[in-house]
Structure formats: structure tokens, C-alpha cells
Amino acid sequence: MHTPHRMDPHHHPHDRSAAPRSPYEELGALADPPPGEFPGEDTARRRAGREREQTPHVDHRGARRRRRRFAALPLAAKAVVGLVVLTAFLALADRWAVLFAERKAADTLKSQLDLTAAPEVEIGGFPFLTQLADKKLDSVQVTVPDVAADRVSLAKVSATAHDIRLNADGLTSIRGADIPRLDGDVLLSFADLNRELGASQVSFSGDGSDRVKARGTLPVAGHDLRVHAEATIRRQAERGIATEIGGMRLDIGDLATYRPGPRASDGLHLTRKASADLARETRKAKALLSVPAIVQRLGVPETTVRESLSDDGKLAELTGSPHFARQARSLDLIDLAKDNPEVLSDLGLDPDLLDSLSRLTRPVLADRLSLAFELPEPERGDVRLRDVRVGEDGIRVRLTGSELSVGSS
């Protein structure tokens, strides 16, 4: 017997929610649960998204396009690119070879010239390897900062050798070189002169194209005397420079001036200021007039001397006259000191200083201020000095050389 189906009072024949679910929908619901169903699921998804954003993107397609683009270049273009790369490598190798050869040449020159430091060597011309294969270099510039030459060192010798012929079997076996021609210059700087002759505390500076001034102090018998001198520079023989010292003068404060030499104006004399001060310094004036030999040299009559020694007014009138001042400056105090040392002591002069000045002759003083030097003679070849000139920084001399050899030739 058929039992009729009981209808739900809330059932509507067109309500789709009440329809049975498709088995595919049930499987989809199991595979992809709704968000938030599992703990920490949203946090994991956000972290994965941030990691994807931070990961750099590699454009593999761009790299493939570039490879395809290079492959599409014509053969001539590829050859040009290859030639450029090869040229760059060859140039790099050539520069490395130059540096190696320059260092080896510097060490050889340091050893042969007995230098304290290796010189600077710069090989000219390009490419170097081709020159090496021909065993001939276009030019080599050498700079030696200090070369010993007599009393002083040459601040700098800069020279350029031309058309050098090498004795070599390769880059690592350069045994020597022949130098047909060389030119350059020598600098004797005032800075080096001031340092090397600094014991006398004298400084040098230029005074025209061929003269040098010397100014400073010179210690004599415990006294620092101001020194003034001029030196004329000239070439001597083929490798030397000589100096002729003139205008030498040593000042003992404002009291006296010493000039070494045989002339009448040479010797130790009162300065213009000191002779004028005798009119006010009664004690010094009376000390001079009390010695008959000095009075005779001054050309003062005896009656005038006696009146002046007894009357200060007459004394001031005598010593204040221009004639007496000139005569007082003409006295050679070193000659007077031989017989009247006490008078010079009254004038304020140290007897030991006067004795030292008498031994400080013109040749001795000139030697202490001499700037002469001579280049060392090379073992093979010829080196000569040419034009000499004085500049702001020092004495410069043009240098030439021929048929020189370095190392084993």
C-alpha cells in the first residue's frame, strides 16, 4: 500500500537549498576549505606573499633575447668585437712589460751609480714589446733625486736618453744598454743648499741670472755674526760649476763690520752708527784719544786732543764732526788690537773674537760659502754641463751626454 509522502510545512517545491549536493562539490569543499578554517592559515599565506615579493625576478627571457641578438650579428661585427678584446689584452700585457723593464732598469742604475735610492725610469714609445723585439728603445727618461757631487748633493738630475740599443735576449734578460745621445738638466736647489750648508745658518737665493745671495749668521768665537755675500756662478771645465764669492761682510751687531781681503777698505771697521755714537759715548771717545798711535791715524792735532780730554764740551765738538766720524771708520780695529787690546775692550769688542776674525781670511770664508760641485765621471762615455743659469728655485745647468753605456753592452 502506497504511503503518501509527508510534506514539510516549510518546504517549497522551488527551494534549491534543499536539493541534494553534487558529489563534485563535496570533493571541492574537502580540497579547498574556506579561509580561517585551520589555525594560522592566514598568517602563512601573508608570509608566503611577502617572500614572493622580496624574491628578485630573473628575466630568463631577456638573457635568451640577448644571446639571440648577438648570434644574429653579422660575422664582420663579431670579428670587430673580438679584435677589440684582443687589442685590450695585448695593450695590458705591453704595459705590464714596460713596468717590469722600468723597475729592472732602476735597480741597475741604483747599483752602478751607487745611489741611496732607485731612480725614476720612464720608457717612452708604444708598443714596448715591439721595441724590445728590435732591441731598440725610442727614449728613456731617468730622474735621479740625489747625486753626490763634491761638497753638496745635486737635488735632481733629469735626463732623457734617445735611440737606446739594448743588450738583451728577452724581457727578463736585459743585461745592459748603449746610449748614443742624452740630454737633460741638473737642479741644485736652494732648499738643499740651505739644508746641507745649514751648519753656518746661511740661506741662499737668486739674484739675477748668474748670481746667488747668501744671508744668515755665522758662528765665530761664540758670537753669531750676520753674514752677507754674493756668489757669481759659472761653468768650470766640462762637468763642474765654480762660484766666485764677492761682497763678503760679517756684521758684529751695530758696532763693527769685518770684510776679509787685502784692500784698504777690508778688515774690521766701526759702523757708521758706532762712529756717530762716539759723540755721545764719552768713555769710548777718550779711550781712542788716549792712544797716540790712534790719534796719529785719526789725524787730530795733539793740542786739540789735550783740550778734548780735559773738556767734555770740546770732546763732543771734536767727535761730533763728520771728519772725525769718517776717520774713525777708516781705522782697522784688528791692527789696533795687536798693540792696544785694552782699547778695543773699552769699545765693546771681544779680544777672542778679534783673534778668530784675523784667521778668517777671504779664502777660508769663501770656501765656507762656496756652491761649487762637479758631476761624477761615467765609466764609459762622455757627460758635459752646458748653460748655467740661476732661477727662483736654484741653480740649473743643461746636461748633455754621448756614447754612454749602462750594464753590460
ZAMARGU-4260 file (C-alpha; in steps of 0.2 Angstrom, whole numbers, plus 5000, padded with zeros to 4 digits):
<rodrens>
0) 5000/5000/5000 | 5007/5016/4995 | 5010/5028/5009 | 5009/5046/5004 | 5025/5057/5007
5) 5023/5069/5022 | 5026/5086/5016 | 5036/5098/5027 | 5026/5113/5031 | 5041/5124/5027
10) 5046/5116/5011 | 5044/5124/4995 | 5045/5115/4979 | 5057/5128/4971 | 5069/5129/4986
15) 5086/5124/4978 | 5095/5124/4995 | 5085/5109/4999 | 5091/5100/4983 | 5104/5086/4986
20) 5123/5092/4984 | 5133/5086/4969 | 5147/5074/4974 | 5159/5086/4964 | 5155/5100/4976
25) 5158/5089/4991 | 5176/5084/4984 | 5180/5103/4981 | 5175/5108/4998 | 5186/5095/5006
30) 5201/5100/4995 | 5200/5119/4997 | 5192/5123/5014 | 5186/5141/5017 | 5198/5154/5024
35) 5201/5154/5043 | 5196/5136/5045 | 5213/5130/5050 | 5223/5139/5064 | 5237/5151/5057
40) 5232/5149/5039 | 5230/5167/5035 | 5247/5171/5043 | 5256/5158/5032 | 5248/5165/5017
45) 5253/5183/5021 | 5271/5177/5024 | 5272/5167/5008 | 5266/5183/4998 | 5279/5194/5006
50) 5293/5181/5001 | 5287/5181/4983 | 5288/5200/4983 | 5305/5200/4990 | 5312/5187/4979
55) 5322/5195/4964 | 5314/5192/4947 | 5326/5184/4935 | 5322/5188/4917 | 5327/5172/4908
60) 5318/5178/4893 | 5329/5194/4892 | 5345/5184/4893 | 5339/5172/4879 | 5335/5188/4869
65) 5352/5195/4871 | 5360/5178/4866 | 5349/5178/4851 | 5353/5196/4846 | 5372/5193/4847
70) 5370/5177/4837 | 5361/5187/4824 | 5376/5199/4822 | 5385/5198/4805 | 5402/5189/4805
75) 5411/5205/4802 | 5404/5213/4818 | 5409/5198/4828 | 5426/5199/4821 | 5427/5218/4826
80) 5422/5214/4844 | 5435/5200/4845 | 5448/5211/4839 | 5444/5225/4851 | 5445/5212/4866
85) 5462/5205/4859 | 5469/5223/4857 | 5464/5227/4875 | 5473/5211/4882 | 5489/5215/4871
90) 5489/5233/4877 | 5488/5227/4895 | 5502/5214/4893 | 5513/5228/4885 | 5510/5240/4899
95) 5515/5226/4911 | 5531/5223/4902 | 5535/5241/4902 | 5533/5242/4921 | 5544/5227/4923
100) 5558/5234/4912 | 5557/5251/4921 | 5559/5243/4938 | 5574/5232/4932 | 5582/5247/4924
105) 5580/5257/4940 | 5588/5244/4950 | 5603/5243/4938 | 5606/5261/4939 | 5605/5262/4958
110) 5618/5248/4959 | 5630/5256/4946 | 5629/5274/4951 | 5629/5269/4970 | 5613/5279/4974
115) 5604/5279/4990 | 5588/5276/4982 | 5582/5269/4965 | 5579/5282/4952 | 5563/5285/4942
120) 5563/5277/4925 | 5550/5280/4911 | 5551/5271/4895 | 5543/5280/4880 | 5536/5274/4864
125) 5522/5261/4860 | 5521/5247/4859 | 5536/5242/4870 | 5536/5224/4866 | 5539/5228/4848
130) 5554/5239/4853 | 5561/5225/4864 | 5560/5213/4850 | 5570/5225/4839 | 5582/5228/4854
135) 5580/5247/4852 | 5570/5259/4863 | 5564/5276/4856 | 5568/5286/4873 | 5570/5283/4891
140) 5568/5297/4904 | 5578/5295/4920 | 5576/5306/4936 | 5589/5304/4950 | 5584/5314/4965
145) 5601/5315/4974 | 5618/5313/4966 | 5634/5315/4977 | 5644/5329/4969 | 5659/5336/4980
150) 5653/5346/4995 | 5634/5346/4991 | 5621/5334/4983 | 5613/5338/4967 | 5594/5340/4971
155) 5589/5332/4955 | 5596/5326/4939 | 5583/5323/4925 | 5589/5316/4908 | 5581/5308/4893
160) 5591/5295/4883 | 5587/5293/4864 | 5589/5278/4852 | 5594/5266/4866 | 5602/5250/4859
165) 5598/5235/4871 | 5609/5220/4875 | 5595/5208/4879 | 5588/5191/4875 | 5571/5195/4881
170) 5561/5204/4894 | 5569/5195/4909 | 5587/5195/4902 | 5591/5214/4899 | 5610/5215/4903
175) 5614/5232/4898 | 5611/5246/4885 | 5621/5258/4874 | 5615/5277/4874 | 5621/5287/4859
180) 5613/5303/4864 | 5607/5310/4881 | 5600/5327/4886 | 5593/5334/4902 | 5597/5346/4916
185) 5604/5347/4934 | 5595/5357/4948 | 5605/5362/4963 | 5590/5368/4973 | 5592/5382/4986
190) 5582/5372/4998 | 5595/5358/4998 | 5609/5371/4999 | 5601/5378/5015 | 5599/5361/5022
195) 5616/5354/5018 | 5626/5370/5022 | 5615/5373/5037 | 5629/5372/5050 | 5633/5390/5046
200) 5614/5395/5046 | 5615/5403/5029 | 5602/5404/5017 | 5604/5406/4998 | 5593/5414/4985
205) 5594/5420/4967 | 5600/5437/4962 | 5599/5439/4944 | 5603/5426/4930 | 5621/5421/4936
210) 5622/5427/4955 | 5617/5420/4971 | 5614/5429/4988 | 5620/5422/5004 | 5612/5429/5020
215) 5611/5422/5038 | 5623/5420/5053 | 5640/5413/5055 | 5646/5407/5072 | 5663/5414/5076
220) 5671/5413/5093 | 5655/5410/5102 | 5647/5425/5093 | 5633/5424/5079 | 5639/5436/5066
225) 5627/5442/5052 | 5634/5437/5035 | 5632/5444/5018 | 5639/5438/5002 | 5636/5436/4983
230) 5642/5422/4973 | 5644/5423/4954 | 5640/5406/4946 | 5650/5400/4931 | 5654/5383/4922
235) 5671/5375/4926 | 5678/5364/4913 | 5666/5351/4906 | 5657/5344/4922 | 5659/5357/4935
240) 5652/5373/4942 | 5663/5386/4951 | 5657/5400/4962 | 5666/5417/4964 | 5662/5424/4981
245) 5661/5443/4982 | 5654/5456/4993 | 5658/5446/5009 | 5654/5455/5025 | 5652/5450/5043
250) 5642/5462/5055 | 5646/5462/5074 | 5630/5469/5079 | 5629/5488/5075 | 5647/5490/5082
255) 5658/5484/5068 | 5659/5476/5051 | 5673/5464/5045 | 5677/5462/5027 | 5691/5449/5023
260) 5703/5454/5010 | 5719/5464/5006 | 5711/5481/5001 | 5712/5496/5012 | 5693/5495/5015
265) 5694/5477/5021 | 5697/5472/5039 | 5687/5477/5054 | 5680/5494/5055 | 5667/5503/5065
270) 5650/5505/5058 | 5643/5522/5053 | 5631/5521/5068 | 5645/5517/5080 | 5657/5531/5074
275) 5642/5543/5076 | 5639/5537/5093 | 5656/5542/5099 | 5650/5560/5101 | 5638/5554/5115
280) 5649/5540/5122 | 5662/5550/5131 | 5671/5535/5139 | 5674/5526/5122 | 5680/5543/5113
285) 5693/5546/5127 | 5699/5528/5126 | 5703/5531/5107 | 5711/5548/5110 | 5722/5541/5124
290) 5732/5531/5112 | 5745/5541/5102 | 5745/5529/5088 | 5727/5530/5086 | 5727/5549/5087
295) 5740/5549/5073 | 5730/5539/5062 | 5714/5550/5065 | 5725/5565/5060 | 5719/5575/5075
300) 5732/5588/5082 | 5739/5585/5099 | 5733/5602/5106 | 5715/5598/5101 | 5717/5580/5109
305) 5723/5588/5125 | 5709/5601/5126 | 5696/5587/5122 | 5702/5575/5135 | 5700/5589/5148
310) 5684/5597/5142 | 5669/5587/5138 | 5662/5601/5128 | 5677/5601/5117 | 5677/5582/5116
315) 5659/5582/5110 | 5663/5595/5097 | 5678/5585/5090 | 5669/5568/5090 | 5653/5575/5083
320) 5662/5582/5067 | 5659/5572/5051 | 5678/5572/5048 | 5681/5563/5064 | 5667/5551/5060
325) 5675/5546/5043 | 5692/5545/5051 | 5686/5534/5065 | 5678/5522/5052 | 5694/5521/5042
330) 5703/5513/5057 | 5707/5494/5055 | 5702/5488/5073 | 5711/5471/5070 | 5728/5481/5068
335) 5725/5491/5083 | 5721/5476/5093 | 5739/5469/5091 | 5746/5483/5101 | 5731/5490/5111
340) 5719/5476/5115 | 5713/5485/5130 | 5706/5500/5120 | 5696/5488/5109 | 5689/5480/5125
345) 5683/5498/5130 | 5674/5499/5113 | 5665/5483/5117 | 5674/5471/5106 | 5679/5453/5112
350) 5698/5450/5110 | 5694/5432/5107 | 5683/5437/5093 | 5696/5448/5085 | 5709/5434/5086
355) 5697/5422/5077 | 5692/5436/5064 | 5711/5438/5060 | 5712/5420/5055 | 5695/5420/5045
360) 5704/5425/5029 | 5695/5428/5012 | 5699/5411/5005 | 5693/5402/5021 | 5676/5412/5022
365) 5674/5410/5003 | 5676/5391/5005 | 5663/5390/5018 | 5651/5399/5006 | 5656/5390/4990
370) 5642/5382/4980 | 5655/5373/4968 | 5652/5355/4963 | 5657/5343/4949 | 5647/5328/4941
375) 5655/5311/4944 | 5664/5305/4928 | 5655/5290/4920 | 5664/5274/4917 | 5660/5274/4898
380) 5655/5289/4888 | 5655/5307/4890 | 5644/5319/4900 | 5645/5338/4900 | 5637/5353/4908
385) 5632/5367/4896 | 5622/5383/4900 | 5622/5388/4918 | 5608/5399/4925 | 5600/5404/4942
390) 5582/5403/4944 | 5570/5406/4958 | 5571/5388/4965 | 5590/5385/4962 | 5604/5384/4950
395) 5600/5375/4934 | 5613/5368/4922 | 5609/5360/4905 | 5616/5342/4903 | 5622/5333/4888
400) 5630/5316/4885 | 5635/5304/4871 | 5641/5286/4869 | 5636/5281/4886 | 5634/5263/4892
405) 5624/5255/4906 | 5627/5237/4912 | 5635/5225/4900 | 5635/5231/4882
</rodrens>
